[in-house]
Amino acid sequence: MKTAILALTLIIGFLAATGLACAGDPRPNVVLFLADDLGYGELGCYGNTAAITPNLDRFAAEGLKLTDCHSACPVCSPSRAALLTGRHPYRTGVFTWIPEGSPIHLRTSEIALPKLLRGAGYDTCHVGKWHLNGKFNSPAQPQPDAHGYAWWLATQNNAAPSHAFPENFVRNGEAVGKADDYSAPFLAREAIDWLKTKRDPGKPFFLAVWTHEPHYPIASAERYEKLHAAIADPEERTYRANVTQLDDAFGMLMRTLDELGAAENTLVFFSSDNGPEGDGTKGPGRGLTGGLRARKRSVYEGGHRVPGLVRFPGRIQPGAESDLTVIGSDFFPTVLAVAGLESPQGVTLDGANLLPALAGGTVERPEPLYWRWGGKVAYREGDWKIVADEELTKAELYDLAHDRAEEFDRAADEPERLDSMMGRLRAHAAEVEAEGPEWWRTAEWQRRRRGPPVPVP
C-alpha cells in the first residue's frame, strides 16, 4: 500500500532551508538538471545493472530517489514549460513539441520561475536545449532572457548535426559556432565557467542544465564508447555510451559544486523530460522503460514516468527512497517555497508544493494529475489511473498500486469508480482547455493533435 510519506526519514530541515545562517544571502541555490528522452529504467540506481552511470548512482545514494516521478507530458516542449511555470501544458499553450518556425512559444504572460527568482535577487543561468519557442534567437518570440535568465547558452531543439561538436548553439543572442566537445560535456563546462567566473558570488543562484543526451541524432565520444566495448551492436553501444556521456557531464557539475563549497546549500533536482524514444530494439531509440508500458509520446506510464533524484545535504537523509507521486509542475511551487517566495497571485497552478511531504506530511494538490498528448488523455487519483481518448468517450482504468505495467484494464470491474472519475476528468479537462491560448484550437493544430503522432525530428 502506498505510503507517500517520503520514508519519514526525509528532511525536517528542508522547511527551514529559507532561514539558513551563512555568509551573504542565506537562501539555497537551485540546480535543475534535465536529460532528454531518458527512460525510467536507464540508470544503475533504477535497476539497470548494465548501466555505467556512477555519478548519478552516487548522487542517488547521497539524496532521495523518487520511484513515482513524472514529466508533465510525454513529449519535450510541454514538459519543459510545466517545469518553469508550474502549469499544465494546455494552460500555457505549449501543448506539443515545437517545430522550428512554429508560432507556439512560452509567452511572457506566463510567470516563469527564473524571472521570479531573478526579481527576488537570484542570479540565473540556462545552458542546453531550450525548445520553448519556434522562432529561436529572433525578436519575433521571447528568448530565454525574456523569461528571467541573466546568462544563457541554448539551441532551439536538438544539437546539430549531432551531439558531436554541435554547431547550432547561441550564447546570449550570439551564435557560438562549432562547439569544441560533445554536447553534454560542452554544456557542463559552460555551466562550470558561469559558476566560477560569470555569476554574482554574493547572490544565490538558479542554474538550469538541459542536455540533449540521449535524444537522437546520437553521437558519443570515443572515451565513453570504449567503456561499452563489449556491446556488439554499434547503435546499442553508442546509445549506452551516450547515457554515460550524460552521467559524466552531471558528475563534472557536481564536483564543481563541491569545489566551490556550494553543495551544502544547493538543492539539485535531476530528471528527464519524457520517456525513451523508439521501440528499444532497433535504431537509435534504445532507451529502457524499466518494464513500464509504452514509451515517449504515450500517456501510459512509459511515456511520462521518469527518473527523479533530489539532493539537499543536511535536509534529505542520504539513500532515501519515496513512492510519493511527483510531477514536473511541482518543481515551480516547491522551489518558490525553498526560496521563501510566495506563489504568484491570480494564477492557476497545477503543481503542488512538496515541502510539507518532504517533512513527513502530505501533499495538498491544487489540481489533479492530468496528462494529454497525441489524441489520448490520462487522469490519476491516488493509485487509480484513467487512459482515455481525447473525446473522453472510451476509457481504460488501471490500479497502479498493483499493476504499474498497466496490463489489466479494471474498467469492467470498477464501473462506479470509473464513472465517478470520468465525471471529474471531464470537468477538469474543460476547465484547463478554457484557459489555454487560441492557437491550439486552429484547424491546423486540431488536425495535428487528432491525427497520428507527429514525428519528432
C-alpha distance (Angstrom), angle and dihedral (degrees) to the residues before:
residue distance angle dihedral
M1 . . .
K2 3.75 . .
T3 3.77 115.0 .
A4 3.81 101.1 -173.4
I5 3.80 90.3 -172.2
L6 3.77 99.2 112.6
A7 3.77 91.8 -114.6
L8 3.82 92.9 -67.4
T9 3.79 86.7 -104.2
L10 3.77 94.1 88.3
I11 3.71 124.6 112.4
I12 3.67 125.1 -60.5
G13 3.78 86.0 176.8
F14 3.82 90.7 61.5
L15 3.76 89.9 80.8
A16 3.78 89.2 51.4
A17 3.79 92.1 50.8
T18 3.78 93.1 105.5
G19 3.79 90.9 61.4
L20 3.78 102.1 49.5
A21 3.76 112.5 144.3
C22 3.79 113.1 -130.6
A23 3.76 140.0 123.7
G24 3.81 116.0 -67.4
D25 3.78 121.2 -3.3
P26 3.81 104.5 -0.4
R27 3.79 97.6 -156.2
P28 3.81 117.7 116.1
N29 3.78 123.2 -101.0
V30 3.79 117.8 -124.8
V31 3.81 129.6 -146.5
L32 3.81 121.7 -171.6
F33 3.80 110.6 -167.2
L34 3.81 111.6 -174.4
A35 3.80 125.9 -173.6
D36 3.81 121.6 -157.1
D37 3.84 118.6 -122.2
L38 3.81 93.8 -14.7
G39 3.79 108.9 158.3
Y40 3.79 128.8 -136.9
G41 3.80 92.9 -108.2
E42 3.82 100.6 45.8
L43 3.81 103.6 95.4
G44 3.76 130.8 71.6
C45 3.80 90.7 -124.9
Y46 3.82 88.7 58.3
G47 3.78 93.6 54.6
N48 3.81 103.9 -85.3
T49 3.80 100.4 135.4
A50 3.82 92.0 -175.6
A51 3.80 94.3 55.3
I52 3.79 121.2 110.8
T53 3.79 98.5 -151.0
P54 3.81 104.7 129.3
N55 3.78 96.8 155.2
L56 3.79 96.6 52.3
D57 3.80 91.0 41.6
R58 3.80 89.6 53.0
F59 3.79 90.1 46.3
A60 3.81 90.3 53.3
A61 3.81 89.2 52.3
E62 3.81 89.3 51.7
G63 3.80 94.8 51.8
L64 3.78 144.2 0.8
K65 3.80 129.7 -37.4
L66 3.80 115.1 -154.3
T67 3.80 113.8 -151.4
D68 3.82 96.1 -175.0
C69 3.81 100.7 46.0
H70 3.80 120.6 140.6
S71 3.75 140.8 -173.4
A72 3.80 114.0 -129.0
C73 3.80 91.7 -117.7
P74 3.81 136.8 15.3
V75 3.82 91.1 -118.9
C76 3.77 132.0 60.6
S77 3.81 115.3 -109.9
P78 3.83 96.5 47.6
S79 3.79 93.7 48.5
R80 3.82 90.4 50.3
A81 3.79 92.4 50.2
A82 3.80 90.0 51.9
L83 3.81 92.2 52.8
L84 3.80 91.1 55.3
T85 3.82 98.4 40.5
G86 3.81 107.6 27.7
R87 3.79 87.6 -130.7
H88 3.80 136.2 117.5
P89 3.82 113.5 -98.0
Y90 3.80 92.1 -118.4
R91 3.79 89.1 58.3
T92 3.80 94.5 51.1
G93 3.80 93.8 41.5
V94 3.80 92.5 -123.4
F95 3.79 89.5 114.8
T96 3.82 99.0 144.8
W97 3.79 140.3 23.2
I98 3.80 110.3 -70.3
P99 3.82 118.8 -121.6
E100 3.79 118.5 -150.2
G101 3.80 109.5 -83.8
S102 3.80 94.3 19.8
P103 3.83 120.2 144.9
I104 3.80 88.9 -133.3
H105 3.79 114.6 104.2
L106 3.78 141.8 142.1
R107 3.78 101.0 -87.6
T108 3.79 122.7 -137.6
S109 3.80 87.7 -126.0
E110 3.81 84.3 74.6
I111 3.80 110.4 84.2
A112 3.79 104.4 -127.0
L113 3.79 123.3 -155.1
P114 3.83 97.0 -123.5
K115 3.80 90.4 52.5
L116 3.80 91.6 53.4
L117 3.79 92.8 45.5
R118 3.80 93.8 46.5
G119 3.78 90.5 49.1
A120 3.80 88.1 53.0
G121 3.80 93.8 53.3
Y122 3.80 104.8 -85.7
D123 3.79 122.9 133.5
T124 3.81 110.0 -129.9
C125 3.80 137.0 -156.2
H126 3.80 136.8 173.3
V127 3.80 123.8 -166.5
G128 3.80 126.2 176.1
K129 3.76 137.9 19.4
W130 3.80 114.2 7.5
H131 3.83 106.9 178.0
L132 3.79 94.5 166.4
N133 3.79 96.3 114.3
G134 3.79 138.9 35.2
K135 3.78 96.7 -144.2
F136 3.76 99.0 58.3
N137 3.79 120.2 -165.7
S138 3.79 90.1 3.1
P139 3.81 130.1 121.6
A140 3.81 86.9 -130.6
Q141 3.82 91.6 80.7
P142 3.82 137.4 22.4
Q143 3.81 116.3 -85.7
P144 3.83 127.5 -156.9
D145 3.81 92.7 -81.1
A146 3.81 90.5 57.4
H147 3.80 87.5 61.2
G148 3.78 94.8 51.9
Y149 3.79 108.3 -82.8
A150 3.78 112.5 138.9
W151 3.82 91.3 -168.3
W152 3.78 126.5 24.6
L153 3.77 141.6 173.3
A154 3.79 114.2 -178.9
T155 3.78 153.2 144.5
Q156 3.78 125.1 -138.6
N157 3.81 93.2 -122.1
N158 3.80 128.7 -34.9
A159 3.78 128.6 16.7
A160 3.81 106.2 -100.7
P161 2.89 136.4 -107.0
S162 3.83 82.3 -2.0
H163 3.80 140.7 -57.0
A164 3.81 87.9 -68.5
F165 3.82 108.5 96.3
P166 3.82 95.1 -35.2
E167 3.78 117.9 -149.5
N168 3.81 103.6 -158.5
F169 3.80 104.9 76.0
V170 3.79 119.9 126.7
R171 3.80 122.0 -161.2
N172 3.80 116.6 -158.3
G173 3.80 90.8 -28.3
E174 3.80 97.2 -44.1
A175 3.81 124.0 105.8
V176 3.80 111.3 -115.3
G177 3.79 100.0 -158.0
K178 3.77 122.5 -146.1
A179 3.79 113.6 -3.2
D180 3.80 117.4 -127.2
D181 3.82 95.6 -132.8
Y182 3.77 143.4 21.7
S183 3.78 114.7 -63.9
A184 3.83 104.7 -98.6
P185 3.82 97.6 44.0
F186 3.80 89.0 43.4
L187 3.79 89.8 54.4
A188 3.79 92.4 46.0
R189 3.79 91.0 53.8
E190 3.81 91.0 48.9
A191 3.80 90.5 51.5
I192 3.81 90.9 46.5
D193 3.79 92.0 50.0
W194 3.80 89.9 50.8
L195 3.79 91.3 50.2
K196 3.80 92.7 48.8
T197 3.79 104.0 36.5
K198 3.81 113.8 8.4
R199 3.80 110.1 43.2
D200 3.78 126.0 81.5
P201 3.83 104.0 -103.8
G202 3.79 90.8 -156.1
K203 3.79 92.0 64.7
P204 3.79 132.7 66.8
F205 3.79 111.6 -114.1
F206 3.78 141.4 -136.2
L207 3.81 112.4 -155.1
A208 3.82 123.8 -176.5
V209 3.81 117.3 -166.5
W210 3.81 111.8 -175.9
T211 3.80 111.0 179.8
H212 3.81 126.9 -160.2
E213 3.78 91.9 -139.4
P214 3.01 127.9 137.6
H215 3.84 94.1 12.4
Y216 3.78 114.1 104.8
P217 3.03 143.4 -79.6
I218 3.79 77.1 72.5
A219 3.79 125.7 -163.4
S220 3.79 126.3 164.9
A221 3.78 129.0 -164.3
E222 3.80 117.0 -109.5
R223 3.81 90.9 -115.6
Y224 3.81 89.3 64.5
E225 3.80 95.4 38.4
K226 3.81 89.0 58.2
L227 3.78 90.8 58.6
H228 3.82 88.4 60.8
A229 3.81 97.3 41.5
A230 3.82 92.3 128.3
I231 3.83 91.0 68.5
A232 3.81 107.1 94.2
D233 3.82 99.0 -164.4
P234 3.84 105.7 82.1
E235 3.83 94.5 -151.0
E236 3.79 91.5 49.6
R237 3.80 90.7 46.6
T238 3.80 92.9 50.1
Y239 3.79 91.4 48.0
R240 3.81 94.3 51.0
A241 3.80 89.4 45.6
N242 3.80 88.3 51.4
V243 3.80 91.0 58.7
T244 3.82 88.6 49.2
Q245 3.81 88.6 49.7
L246 3.80 88.4 55.0
D247 3.80 90.9 46.7
D248 3.80 92.6 51.6
A249 3.81 91.8 51.0
F250 3.79 89.3 51.4
G251 3.81 89.8 50.7
M252 3.80 91.6 51.3
L253 3.79 90.3 55.9
M254 3.81 94.7 45.8
R255 3.81 91.3 50.9
T256 3.79 89.2 52.5
L257 3.80 91.3 54.2
D258 3.81 87.2 53.5
E259 3.81 92.7 48.2
L260 3.80 91.7 50.2
G261 3.79 92.3 48.2
A262 3.80 88.7 -120.8
A263 3.80 100.8 114.9
E264 3.80 95.5 84.8
N265 3.79 91.9 60.3
T266 3.79 99.6 36.5
L267 3.79 128.0 98.6
V268 3.82 108.2 -150.1
F269 3.79 122.1 -168.2
F270 3.81 120.7 -172.1
S271 3.79 122.3 -171.1
S272 3.82 145.3 129.4
D273 3.79 131.7 -104.2
N274 3.83 93.9 -128.0
G275 3.79 144.1 -31.7
P276 3.80 126.2 -57.8
E277 3.80 127.3 -64.0
G278 3.80 126.9 -118.0
D279 3.80 128.5 8.5
G280 3.81 97.5 -62.1
T281 3.79 95.1 -118.6
K282 3.80 108.1 69.0
G283 3.77 141.0 19.5
P284 3.79 120.8 21.3
G285 3.81 93.6 -49.9
R286 3.80 99.3 94.0
G287 3.78 98.6 137.3
L288 3.79 120.7 138.2
T289 3.80 127.1 -127.2
G290 3.79 96.1 -166.2
G291 3.80 91.2 -120.7
L292 3.80 96.5 -48.6
R293 3.79 121.2 139.1
A294 3.82 119.4 -96.6
R295 3.78 128.4 -16.7
K296 3.80 143.3 -120.6
R297 3.84 112.9 -12.9
S298 3.79 92.5 31.5
V299 3.80 129.6 103.7
Y300 3.81 89.8 -146.8
E301 3.81 112.5 102.7
G302 3.80 96.3 -91.0
G303 3.79 89.7 63.0
H304 3.79 97.7 56.2
R305 3.82 112.4 10.0
V306 3.81 102.3 100.2
P307 3.79 141.1 166.2
G308 3.78 114.1 -76.2
L309 3.81 121.3 -172.4
V310 3.80 125.7 173.0
R311 3.80 129.6 -174.0
F312 3.78 127.0 -175.9
P313 3.83 109.8 156.0
G314 3.77 114.4 -132.6
R315 3.79 92.1 11.7
I316 3.81 101.6 61.6
Q317 3.77 119.2 47.0
P318 3.83 110.2 -122.4
G319 3.78 114.7 -105.0
A320 3.81 95.2 19.8
E321 3.79 119.8 153.7
S322 3.78 129.0 -165.2
D323 3.78 139.3 -172.5
L324 3.80 90.9 -158.7
T325 3.81 108.8 138.3
V326 3.80 108.4 -115.7
I327 3.82 129.1 177.7
G328 3.79 130.0 -169.6
S329 3.79 93.8 -107.6
D330 3.83 88.1 63.9
F331 3.80 89.7 71.3
F332 3.82 93.7 73.8
P333 3.83 100.6 55.5
T334 3.81 92.3 36.5
V335 3.80 94.0 54.6
L336 3.80 91.0 45.7
A337 3.80 88.4 54.7
V338 3.81 91.5 47.9
A339 3.81 89.0 51.9
G340 3.80 91.9 48.1
L341 3.81 94.1 -113.5
E342 3.78 129.6 136.7
S343 3.80 120.5 -122.1
P344 3.82 112.3 -104.6
Q345 3.78 114.5 -87.8
G346 3.78 121.2 -118.2
V347 3.81 93.6 21.0
T348 3.80 122.8 116.0
L349 3.79 108.2 -131.7
D350 3.79 120.7 -163.5
G351 3.80 93.1 -171.1
A352 3.78 124.6 84.0
N353 3.79 130.7 -136.9
L354 3.81 103.1 -111.8
L355 3.79 97.5 -166.5
P356 3.83 96.3 96.5
A357 3.81 89.7 53.8
L358 3.77 91.3 46.5
A359 3.78 87.1 59.3
G360 3.81 91.9 52.4
G361 3.80 99.7 -88.4
T362 3.79 132.2 103.6
V363 3.78 135.5 -83.4
E364 3.78 118.5 -112.9
R365 3.80 104.3 -152.6
P366 3.81 114.1 -155.0
E367 3.82 90.6 -159.9
P368 3.82 133.1 20.3
L369 3.81 124.6 -102.2
Y370 3.79 108.0 -90.3
W371 3.81 131.9 168.1
R372 3.78 127.3 -174.3
W373 3.78 135.4 177.3
G374 3.81 143.3 124.2
G375 3.80 96.6 18.5
K376 3.82 94.2 -50.9
V377 3.79 134.5 101.0
A378 3.81 131.7 -160.9
Y379 3.79 125.6 -165.5
R380 3.78 127.9 -178.0
E381 3.80 136.3 -163.0
G382 3.78 112.8 177.9
D383 3.79 107.3 -47.5
W384 3.81 94.5 -22.0
K385 3.78 117.3 96.9
I386 3.78 132.6 -174.6
V387 3.81 122.5 -153.2
A388 3.80 110.7 -167.7
D389 3.78 143.4 160.7
E390 3.79 116.0 -94.7
E391 3.82 91.9 -105.0
L392 3.83 87.5 57.7
T393 3.79 93.1 -129.8
K394 3.82 100.4 114.7
A395 3.78 120.7 44.6
E396 3.79 141.1 177.2
L397 3.81 123.4 -159.8
Y398 3.80 126.8 -149.5
D399 3.79 134.6 -174.3
L400 3.80 102.6 -143.7
A401 3.79 92.9 -172.9
H402 3.80 89.3 69.6
D403 3.80 102.0 17.2
R404 3.79 112.1 39.3
A405 3.84 89.3 159.3
E406 3.84 90.2 60.0
E407 3.80 93.6 -129.9
F408 3.82 98.7 140.0
D409 3.79 121.0 59.4
R410 3.82 106.4 -150.3
A411 3.82 96.5 -172.8
A412 3.80 93.8 110.0
D413 3.83 92.1 45.7
E414 3.80 95.9 48.7
P415 3.82 107.4 35.6
E416 3.80 95.7 151.3
R417 3.78 92.7 49.4
L418 3.79 90.8 47.2
D419 3.81 93.7 48.9
S420 3.78 91.8 48.5
M421 3.80 93.4 48.3
M422 3.80 92.4 45.1
G423 3.79 90.4 55.3
R424 3.78 90.8 54.6
L425 3.80 91.5 43.3
R426 3.80 92.2 54.1
A427 3.79 91.9 50.2
H428 3.80 92.5 47.2
A429 3.80 94.4 46.7
A430 3.81 91.2 51.6
E431 3.79 91.6 49.5
V432 3.82 93.1 49.9
E433 3.81 93.4 46.0
A434 3.79 92.1 50.3
E435 3.81 91.5 60.2
G436 3.81 99.8 48.3
P437 3.81 124.0 99.1
E438 3.77 121.0 -94.0
W439 3.79 98.8 -110.0
W440 3.79 96.8 82.3
R441 3.80 90.2 55.8
T442 3.82 93.9 61.0
A443 3.79 119.8 112.2
E444 3.80 92.6 -108.3
W445 3.76 95.4 53.8
Q446 3.80 93.3 40.0
R447 3.79 87.8 56.4
R448 3.80 92.9 47.2
R449 3.77 96.0 47.5
R450 3.82 94.8 46.5
G451 3.79 95.7 42.2
P452 3.79 128.3 70.3
P453 3.81 115.5 -49.5
V454 3.79 110.3 -78.6
P455 3.83 109.8 -114.1
V456 3.77 113.3 -115.1
P457 3.82 112.9 -130.1
